[in-house]
Amino acid sequence: MPPHEPRQGFTLIELLVVIAIIGILAALLLPALARAKQSAHAVRCLSNLRQLGIAVRLYADEHWDTLPRSQHSAFAHRSLPWERSLAPYLGSTRSAWTNLLQGVYQCPSDLRPAPWSYGLNVYYELGIHDDYPGKPRTWRRLDQVPRAAVTILFGESASLTDHIMPQFWFSPADAVDLASARHQDRGNYTYADGHAEAAELKEVFHPPYRDRWNPGRAH
């Protein structure tokens, strides 16, 4: 009967080779997984903005085509800001308010301690006495927006407010309250006709060639 052969384990060199292979595979896979996660976040964010666009249309249908206001002017006009005004049209009740703050109102890529990730284009609530390009024209109603398909309604906010103030922008460098590169150098936007899309900053604001914020100049 042949003698029992001793069982051989992995040598130190073999273990190091296996560890090195695992490290190489992880280095190859992790960036791809990170990109996939970022893409999923961008898609969810775009879905949030589409829902906001639909909610605005429903709100306008019940309020003589008037648009909701943001905190920029809502309290002065004794009305609710958009995040409260749109809540009923997003299937939320008073008890489910936190669901909106953790869901539709929050971009998953936004890691700031902000209650919402989106801001209303403040052009829609400016009055004839405000200092902005194109006055005294106002756009309080959807039917007053000349080119709704190319005029931004909501954008991703980089501030803690619920509105974005492009009337003070003279160059792209001024757009500090806009999160224009939250998704791989792109931001998500809702337009006045209700659709949402992703775009680079130069596609939505690049004077004098492009301004999709001022309803009187959007193209």
TATA-V687362 format. One line per field, one symbol per residue. ss: DSSP state (A for helix, B for strand, O for the rest). A space follows every 50 residues. Layout:
# TATA-V687362
ss = ???
This chain:
# TATA-V687362
ss = OOOOOOOOOOOAAAAAAAAAAAAAAAAAAAAAAAAAAAAAAAAAAAAAAA AAAAAAAAAAAOOOOBOOBOOOOOOOOOOOBAAAAOAAAAOOOAAAAAAA AAOOOOOOOOOOOOOOOBBBBAAAAOOOOOOOOOOOOOOOBAAAOOOAAA OBBBBBBOOOOOBBOAAAOOOAAAOOOBOOOOOOOOBBBBBOOOOBBBBO AAAABBOOOBBOOOOOOOO
